[in-house]
Amino acid sequence: MRFRTSLYYRITLAFSLLGMVVSLGLAAVLYVLTIDLEEHLIAETLSTELEDYIMRYEIDSSTLPPASTTIKTHVILPETTNIPPELRELQPGLQQVQLADKDYYAEVRVSDERRFIILYDARQIQKRESQFKFFLGIGVLIMTLLSALLGLWLAGRVIAPVGALATRVAGLRPEDHHAPLAGDFPSDEVGTLACEFDAYLERLAAFIEREQAFTADVSHELRTPLAVIEGATETLLDDPELDEARRVRLERIARAAREMAELVTALLLLAREGNDEVSGPGCSVAEVLQQVVESHQYLLRHKDVVLELDIQAQTILPVECVLLRVVLANLVRNAIAFTDQGRVQICLEAKGVSIKDTGIGISREHIQRVFDRYYTGATGNEGIGLSLVKRICQRFGWRIDIDSREGYGTQILLSFPTLR
């Protein structure tokens, strides 16, 4: 899982870690150098003291050895017996030894079968080393805190132009004319980003202008001929001398013209960004369902299918009726089209609309893609019907669920949000 936080805190954290790593490295180097220097000083001191004592001992063997609260000196002769075995086993040179649970630095010299040993109590040195470690830890902590404060200050200076650009961009609307952003920012990476935003907004504004012109042209150029077709078919259908075969054809033309007009209206409504205001008190789901069922009765003429409509609630939705009609018409038409015998049951409840059929069903590999645009399923049908249904449902927060078994039928539940 990636660590996600704001850029401001990431910069601060980076400086804090950098300060901690650098201070830890310096502390480690200082500690190693200090310990090494201390050991060299101890070795030099003990060696000097021992050499001086050996010279005096060669002159007068009764010379007192160097002794203090931290230094002890031993002369081991072949006949000496009261010497701890740890001292007899020491090799010439500087080394550490433990006697009576105490740590000592020992310098050993051998001269004419005589072993000279000078011991230095290491307790004071160990105490100073512990204090040195403590002060180094305090220094590391202080450096880390200072690095964090520096990171906070620097992050604020670095992020301020980015935050200002984000605030400016958040208040922009593609359809509005605005002053260029790049003029208010320095010619650095943020200025380059502002220039790219300006170029992108110009392209986006040009695209929106072309889209608005296209939708306006569609609204004018398509609605007029569709209205002419609908009027002509109504006039022809009123002719009492019209035979049944021609009447069926004209009814089919009239239905296609009405469906095309509804589709054009739905597409134009969806093209209006964020404009979902309803002209009127709202849309009655029951009335729209009755209209949809009545207009699709022609699909049942040559099928052994019973279409049942059960109205159990009077739901009013704050939506243009044409959009709801497009959704319900697509779902009902598909249920009838893919059912050769049995029943298509439509039920309006308080929670939504359920459509259940006994048709061919949908396979598991296709059920997840039936709402994709231009998706061709096992039946060979394709188009924008169900993809348009999905867009309308997403626009208004409706939920559509499909439960289907291949060869047994399909059930679709269209759920509406809680109405206030």
Secondary structure by P-SEA (a helix, b strand, c coil): ccccccaaaaaaaaaaaaaaaaaaaaaaaaaaaaaaaaaaaaaaaaaaaaaaaaaaaaacccccccccccbbbbbbccccccccccccccccccccccccccccbbbbbbcccbbbbbbbbaaaaaaaaaaaaaaaaaaaaaaaaaaaaaaaaaaaaaaaaaaaaaaaaaacccccccccccccccccaaaaaaaaaaaaaaaaaaaaaaaaaaaaaaacccaaaaaaaaaaaaaaaacccccaaaaaaaaaaaaaaaaaaaaaaaaaaaacccccccccccccaaaaaaaaaaaaccccccccbbbbbbbcccccccccaaaaaaaaaaaaaaaaaaccbbbbbbbbcccbbbbbbcccccccccccccccccccccccccccaaaaaaaaaaaabbbbbbbbccccbbbbbbbbcccc
